[in-house]
Amino acid sequence: MASRKKKMSSGKPFNVDLAEQRIERLFLMAKDAYAERPELSDRYVDLARRISMRHRVGIPAEFRRRICKKCYSYLSPGANSRVRIDGKNIIITCLECDNIMRMPYK
Ligand SMILES: [Zn+2]
């Protein structure tokens, strides 16, 4: 008799689902913390990156543009980052290290 595999309703393995939820929560916490304690926001995004690497889970695009790829700071548009739209790209400048990132705009 063939063994049946249990599947989560989402079709993803349980730990991946959990990792995604934790990443999302960390980004929301980083956003809330930024006004009062920006250094805490950096810690949260650092944790989110570690979870993403350990579980090989991608960071959703909306959150990916909240981290500088060079200095890994949490980026708050209008505070420590500048966001411009150029045709089909979003151009994000990190004002912490002057790194410029281009991302496709959906
Ligand atoms: Zn930077």
Backbone and ligand atoms as CSV (ligand in chain L), in Angstrom:
chain,resi,resn,atom,element,x,y,z
A,1,MET,N,N,0.836,-1.210,0.000
A,1,MET,CA,C,0.000,0.000,0.000
A,1,MET,C,C,0.874,1.265,0.000
A,2,ALA,N,N,0.537,2.197,-0.825
A,2,ALA,CA,C,1.319,3.433,-0.922
A,2,ALA,C,C,1.090,4.304,0.312
A,3,SER,N,N,2.174,4.892,0.758
A,3,SER,CA,C,2.038,5.765,1.928
A,3,SER,C,C,1.475,7.107,1.502
A,4,ARG,N,N,0.642,7.624,2.326
A,4,ARG,CA,C,0.033,8.919,2.021
A,4,ARG,C,C,0.807,10.024,2.723
A,5,LYS,N,N,1.067,11.063,1.990
A,5,LYS,CA,C,1.764,12.196,2.601
A,5,LYS,C,C,0.746,13.215,3.079
A,6,LYS,N,N,0.969,13.653,4.290
A,6,LYS,CA,C,0.091,14.702,4.810
A,6,LYS,C,C,0.538,16.041,4.247
A,7,LYS,N,N,-0.389,16.799,3.829
A,7,LYS,CA,C,-0.052,18.131,3.322
A,7,LYS,C,C,-0.761,19.199,4.126
A,8,MET,N,N,-0.046,20.297,4.288
A,8,MET,CA,C,-0.686,21.439,4.923
A,8,MET,C,C,-1.668,22.030,3.913
A,9,SER,N,N,-2.616,22.778,4.411
A,9,SER,CA,C,-3.610,23.346,3.510
A,9,SER,C,C,-2.962,24.250,2.456
A,10,SER,N,N,-1.849,24.892,2.831
A,10,SER,CA,C,-1.186,25.788,1.891
A,10,SER,C,C,-0.332,25.010,0.897
A,11,GLY,N,N,-0.068,23.738,1.180
A,11,GLY,CA,C,0.787,22.948,0.310
A,11,GLY,C,C,2.267,23.106,0.622
A,12,LYS,N,N,2.588,23.925,1.603
A,12,LYS,CA,C,3.992,24.131,1.965
A,12,LYS,C,C,4.350,23.317,3.204
A,13,PRO,N,N,5.604,22.926,3.303
A,13,PRO,CA,C,5.994,22.266,4.554
A,13,PRO,C,C,5.790,23.204,5.736
A,14,PHE,N,N,5.495,22.605,6.874
A,14,PHE,CA,C,5.153,23.386,8.062
A,14,PHE,C,C,6.226,24.407,8.424
A,15,ASN,N,N,7.509,23.994,8.404
A,15,ASN,CA,C,8.549,24.918,8.860
A,15,ASN,C,C,8.714,26.112,7.932
A,16,VAL,N,N,8.426,25.914,6.636
A,16,VAL,CA,C,8.516,27.021,5.682
A,16,VAL,C,C,7.412,28.036,5.965
A,17,ASP,N,N,6.226,27.506,6.207
A,17,ASP,CA,C,5.095,28.359,6.555
A,17,ASP,C,C,5.407,29.203,7.783
A,18,LEU,N,N,5.977,28.556,8.783
A,18,LEU,CA,C,6.305,29.211,10.035
A,18,LEU,C,C,7.389,30.266,9.827
A,19,ALA,N,N,8.382,29.918,9.023
A,19,ALA,CA,C,9.475,30.853,8.750
A,19,ALA,C,C,8.937,32.094,8.048
A,20,GLU,N,N,8.038,31.905,7.097
A,20,GLU,CA,C,7.453,33.050,6.382
A,20,GLU,C,C,6.676,33.951,7.327
A,21,GLN,N,N,5.955,33.314,8.232
A,21,GLN,CA,C,5.183,34.112,9.199
A,21,GLN,C,C,6.108,34.911,10.111
A,22,ARG,N,N,7.214,34.285,10.517
A,22,ARG,CA,C,8.145,34.979,11.415
A,22,ARG,C,C,8.818,36.138,10.689
A,23,ILE,N,N,9.163,35.937,9.416
A,23,ILE,CA,C,9.791,37.003,8.631
A,23,ILE,C,C,8.831,38.190,8.518
A,24,GLU,N,N,7.588,37.880,8.207
A,24,GLU,CA,C,6.605,38.950,8.062
A,24,GLU,C,C,6.440,39.715,9.379
A,25,ARG,N,N,6.363,38.975,10.480
A,25,ARG,CA,C,6.187,39.612,11.785
A,25,ARG,C,C,7.387,40.500,12.113
A,26,LEU,N,N,8.596,40.007,11.818
A,26,LEU,CA,C,9.801,40.791,12.116
A,26,LEU,C,C,9.825,42.107,11.340
A,27,PHE,N,N,9.367,42.062,10.079
A,27,PHE,CA,C,9.350,43.300,9.287
A,27,PHE,C,C,8.316,44.287,9.831
A,28,LEU,N,N,7.202,43.764,10.281
A,28,LEU,CA,C,6.189,44.655,10.859
A,28,LEU,C,C,6.707,45.275,12.157
A,29,MET,N,N,7.435,44.482,12.943
A,29,MET,CA,C,8.023,44.984,14.183
A,29,MET,C,C,9.099,46.029,13.880
A,30,ALA,N,N,9.868,45.785,12.820
A,30,ALA,CA,C,10.915,46.729,12.427
A,30,ALA,C,C,10.295,48.065,12.046
A,31,LYS,N,N,9.182,47.991,11.336
A,31,LYS,CA,C,8.497,49.206,10.913
A,31,LYS,C,C,8.008,50.009,12.115
A,32,ASP,N,N,7.408,49.301,13.069
A,32,ASP,CA,C,6.898,49.957,14.279
A,32,ASP,C,C,8.022,50.547,15.119
A,33,ALA,N,N,9.144,49.846,15.169
A,33,ALA,CA,C,10.232,50.264,16.063
A,33,ALA,C,C,11.014,51.438,15.496
A,34,TYR,N,N,10.949,51.616,14.166
A,34,TYR,CA,C,11.872,52.548,13.519
A,34,TYR,C,C,11.826,53.974,14.079
A,35,ALA,N,N,10.638,54.501,14.321
A,35,ALA,CA,C,10.505,55.890,14.779
A,35,ALA,C,C,11.218,56.125,16.108
A,36,GLU,N,N,11.128,55.136,16.998
A,36,GLU,CA,C,11.701,55.312,18.331
A,36,GLU,C,C,13.111,54.742,18.432
A,37,ARG,N,N,13.287,53.567,17.883
A,37,ARG,CA,C,14.578,52.895,18.027
A,37,ARG,C,C,15.010,52.235,16.718
A,38,PRO,N,N,15.578,53.042,15.808
A,38,PRO,CA,C,15.975,52.488,14.503
A,38,PRO,C,C,16.984,51.347,14.606
A,39,GLU,N,N,17.809,51.347,15.660
A,39,GLU,CA,C,18.805,50.266,15.787
A,39,GLU,C,C,18.107,48.928,16.039
A,40,LEU,N,N,16.924,49.003,16.657
A,40,LEU,CA,C,16.145,47.790,16.896
A,40,LEU,C,C,15.594,47.257,15.561
A,41,SER,N,N,15.196,48.167,14.688
A,41,SER,CA,C,14.704,47.770,13.365
A,41,SER,C,C,15.774,47.004,12.608
A,42,ASP,N,N,17.024,47.483,12.708
A,42,ASP,CA,C,18.123,46.796,12.033
A,42,ASP,C,C,18.287,45.380,12.578
A,43,ARG,N,N,18.106,45.225,13.896
A,43,ARG,CA,C,18.222,43.885,14.494
A,43,ARG,C,C,17.120,42.976,13.956
A,44,TYR,N,N,15.896,43.511,13.849
A,44,TYR,CA,C,14.774,42.697,13.376
A,44,TYR,C,C,14.985,42.239,11.937
A,45,VAL,N,N,15.445,43.146,11.069
A,45,VAL,CA,C,15.632,42.732,9.674
A,45,VAL,C,C,16.803,41.756,9.568
A,46,ASP,N,N,17.790,41.904,10.457
A,46,ASP,CA,C,18.898,40.966,10.468
A,46,ASP,C,C,18.392,39.564,10.830
A,47,LEU,N,N,17.523,39.506,11.826
A,47,LEU,CA,C,16.923,38.229,12.218
A,47,LEU,C,C,16.114,37.634,11.071
A,48,ALA,N,N,15.342,38.481,10.400
A,48,ALA,CA,C,14.513,38.020,9.280
A,48,ALA,C,C,15.398,37.434,8.176
A,49,ARG,N,N,16.530,38.092,7.909
A,49,ARG,CA,C,17.450,37.595,6.886
A,49,ARG,C,C,18.010,36.235,7.277
A,50,ARG,N,N,18.362,36.081,8.563
A,50,ARG,CA,C,18.895,34.799,9.026
A,50,ARG,C,C,17.864,33.686,8.879
A,51,ILE,N,N,16.627,33.969,9.232
A,51,ILE,CA,C,15.565,32.969,9.101
A,51,ILE,C,C,15.406,32.603,7.634
A,52,SER,N,N,15.417,33.614,6.776
A,52,SER,CA,C,15.253,33.382,5.348
A,52,SER,C,C,16.368,32.494,4.803
A,53,MET,N,N,17.598,32.707,5.261
A,53,MET,CA,C,18.720,31.896,4.782
A,53,MET,C,C,18.669,30.482,5.348
A,54,ARG,N,N,18.368,30.385,6.638
A,54,ARG,CA,C,18.376,29.079,7.283
A,54,ARG,C,C,17.299,28.162,6.714
A,55,HIS,N,N,16.129,28.718,6.453
A,55,HIS,CA,C,15.021,27.889,5.963
A,55,HIS,C,C,14.862,27.967,4.450
A,56,ARG,N,N,15.754,28.699,3.806
A,56,ARG,CA,C,15.694,28.878,2.350
A,56,ARG,C,C,14.319,29.368,1.902
A,57,VAL,N,N,13.889,30.367,2.629
A,57,VAL,CA,C,12.597,30.974,2.323
A,57,VAL,C,C,12.895,32.366,1.780
A,58,GLY,N,N,12.254,32.719,0.706
A,58,GLY,CA,C,12.477,34.043,0.145
A,58,GLY,C,C,11.807,35.120,0.984
A,59,ILE,N,N,12.365,36.317,0.901
A,59,ILE,CA,C,11.728,37.457,1.560
A,59,ILE,C,C,10.810,38.108,0.529
A,60,PRO,N,N,9.539,38.320,0.850
A,60,PRO,CA,C,8.615,38.912,-0.129
A,60,PRO,C,C,9.141,40.255,-0.648
A,61,ALA,N,N,8.837,40.551,-1.901
A,61,ALA,CA,C,9.356,41.753,-2.564
A,61,ALA,C,C,9.062,43.024,-1.767
A,62,GLU,N,N,7.862,43.111,-1.207
A,62,GLU,CA,C,7.494,44.326,-0.478
A,62,GLU,C,C,8.414,44.547,0.731
A,63,PHE,N,N,8.961,43.463,1.273
A,63,PHE,CA,C,9.866,43.598,2.415
A,63,PHE,C,C,11.312,43.709,1.966
A,64,ARG,N,N,11.630,43.062,0.824
A,64,ARG,CA,C,13.009,43.079,0.332
A,64,ARG,C,C,13.488,44.502,0.078
A,65,ARG,N,N,12.552,45.346,-0.352
A,65,ARG,CA,C,12.971,46.719,-0.634
A,65,ARG,C,C,13.087,47.543,0.652
A,66,ARG,N,N,12.877,46.916,1.768
A,66,ARG,CA,C,13.049,47.582,3.066
A,66,ARG,C,C,14.419,47.293,3.692
A,67,ILE,N,N,15.240,46.519,2.969
A,67,ILE,CA,C,16.591,46.244,3.483
A,67,ILE,C,C,17.602,46.724,2.459
A,68,CYS,N,N,18.615,47.437,2.932
A,68,CYS,CA,C,19.705,47.815,2.041
A,68,CYS,C,C,20.548,46.576,1.788
A,69,LYS,N,N,20.843,46.327,0.492
A,69,LYS,CA,C,21.593,45.122,0.147
A,69,LYS,C,C,23.069,45.246,0.510
A,70,LYS,N,N,23.490,46.462,0.779
A,70,LYS,CA,C,24.906,46.662,1.065
A,70,LYS,C,C,25.181,46.719,2.575
A,71,CYS,N,N,24.435,47.580,3.269
A,71,CYS,CA,C,24.725,47.728,4.705
A,71,CYS,C,C,23.655,47.050,5.568
A,72,TYR,N,N,22.633,46.482,4.935
A,72,TYR,CA,C,21.580,45.733,5.624
A,72,TYR,C,C,20.791,46.560,6.635
A,73,SER,N,N,20.768,47.861,6.431
A,73,SER,CA,C,19.946,48.685,7.309
A,73,SER,C,C,18.474,48.504,6.956
A,74,TYR,N,N,17.619,48.700,7.941
A,74,TYR,CA,C,16.201,48.771,7.653
A,74,TYR,C,C,15.950,50.119,6.994
A,75,LEU,N,N,15.263,50.112,5.873
A,75,LEU,CA,C,15.040,51.352,5.139
A,75,LEU,C,C,13.622,51.858,5.333
A,76,SER,N,N,13.532,53.071,5.795
A,76,SER,CA,C,12.240,53.709,5.962
A,76,SER,C,C,12.130,54.825,4.933
A,77,PRO,N,N,11.240,54.679,3.938
A,77,PRO,CA,C,11.148,55.694,2.887
A,77,PRO,C,C,10.885,57.082,3.477
A,78,GLY,N,N,11.649,58.065,3.012
A,78,GLY,CA,C,11.478,59.419,3.513
A,78,GLY,C,C,12.303,59.693,4.755
A,79,ALA,N,N,12.774,58.645,5.421
A,79,ALA,CA,C,13.605,58.827,6.615
A,79,ALA,C,C,15.067,58.539,6.277
A,80,ASN,N,N,15.383,57.283,6.043
A,80,ASN,CA,C,16.767,56.966,5.692
A,80,ASN,C,C,16.876,56.342,4.298
A,81,SER,N,N,15.821,56.491,3.497
A,81,SER,CA,C,15.908,56.032,2.111
A,81,SER,C,C,15.049,56.914,1.214
A,82,ARG,N,N,15.444,56.956,-0.046
A,82,ARG,CA,C,14.709,57.751,-1.025
A,82,ARG,C,C,14.207,56.795,-2.090
A,83,VAL,N,N,12.950,56.905,-2.424
A,83,VAL,CA,C,12.354,55.991,-3.394
A,83,VAL,C,C,11.889,56.779,-4.603
A,84,ARG,N,N,12.352,56.342,-5.781
A,84,ARG,CA,C,11.896,56.985,-7.012
A,84,ARG,C,C,11.445,55.904,-7.972
A,85,ILE,N,N,10.553,56.261,-8.850
A,85,ILE,CA,C,10.109,55.300,-9.863
A,85,ILE,C,C,10.571,55.795,-11.216
A,86,ASP,N,N,11.301,54.927,-11.918
A,86,ASP,CA,C,11.849,55.282,-13.208
A,86,ASP,C,C,11.381,54.246,-14.227
A,87,GLY,N,N,10.340,54.578,-14.978
A,87,GLY,CA,C,9.804,53.627,-15.936
A,87,GLY,C,C,9.279,52.394,-15.234
A,88,LYS,N,N,9.960,51.257,-15.485
A,88,LYS,CA,C,9.496,50.011,-14.890
A,88,LYS,C,C,10.294,49.633,-13.650
A,89,ASN,N,N,11.148,50.533,-13.199
A,89,ASN,CA,C,11.978,50.212,-12.047
A,89,ASN,C,C,11.708,51.134,-10.871
A,90,ILE,N,N,11.896,50.556,-9.687
A,90,ILE,CA,C,11.905,51.370,-8.479
A,90,ILE,C,C,13.372,51.566,-8.135
A,91,ILE,N,N,13.740,52.801,-7.902
A,91,ILE,CA,C,15.123,53.081,-7.545
A,91,ILE,C,C,15.138,53.532,-6.088
A,92,ILE,N,N,15.828,52.751,-5.291
A,92,ILE,CA,C,15.868,53.035,-3.859
A,92,ILE,C,C,17.294,53.420,-3.486
A,93,THR,N,N,17.421,54.584,-2.876
A,93,THR,CA,C,18.737,55.011,-2.415
A,93,THR,C,C,18.773,54.886,-0.903
A,94,CYS,N,N,19.761,54.150,-0.417
A,94,CYS,CA,C,19.962,54.044,1.026
A,94,CYS,C,C,20.748,55.257,1.470
A,95,LEU,N,N,20.175,56.038,2.374
A,95,LEU,CA,C,20.860,57.250,2.818
A,95,LEU,C,C,21.854,56.954,3.945
A,96,GLU,N,N,21.926,55.699,4.359
A,96,GLU,CA,C,22.910,55.311,5.371
A,96,GLU,C,C,24.278,55.105,4.717
A,97,CYS,N,N,24.276,54.477,3.530
A,97,CYS,CA,C,25.561,54.149,2.888
A,97,CYS,C,C,25.612,54.601,1.432
A,98,ASP,N,N,24.563,55.296,0.948
A,98,ASP,CA,C,24.496,55.795,-0.435
A,98,ASP,C,C,24.402,54.702,-1.498
A,99,ASN,N,N,24.057,53.501,-1.079
A,99,ASN,CA,C,23.884,52.416,-2.046
A,99,ASN,C,C,22.593,52.638,-2.835
A,100,ILE,N,N,22.659,52.373,-4.146
A,100,ILE,CA,C,21.478,52.535,-4.997
A,100,ILE,C,C,21.016,51.159,-5.464
A,101,MET,N,N,19.748,50.867,-5.249
A,101,MET,CA,C,19.194,49.575,-5.667
A,101,MET,C,C,18.087,49.798,-6.686
A,102,ARG,N,N,18.088,48.957,-7.699
A,102,ARG,CA,C,17.023,49.020,-8.697
A,102,ARG,C,C,16.214,47.741,-8.626
A,103,MET,N,N,14.918,47.891,-8.590
A,103,MET,CA,C,14.061,46.716,-8.559
A,103,MET,C,C,12.928,46.896,-9.556
A,104,PRO,N,N,12.530,45.790,-10.176
A,104,PRO,CA,C,11.408,45.916,-11.119
A,104,PRO,C,C,10.142,46.341,-10.395
A,105,TYR,N,N,9.382,47.189,-11.046
A,105,TYR,CA,C,8.162,47.718,-10.464
A,105,TYR,C,C,6.977,46.959,-11.015
A,106,LYS,N,N,6.152,46.470,-10.120
A,106,LYS,CA,C,4.987,45.717,-10.580
A,106,LYS,C,C,3.754,46.586,-10.598
L,1,ZN,ZN,ZN,22.885,50.991,2.956
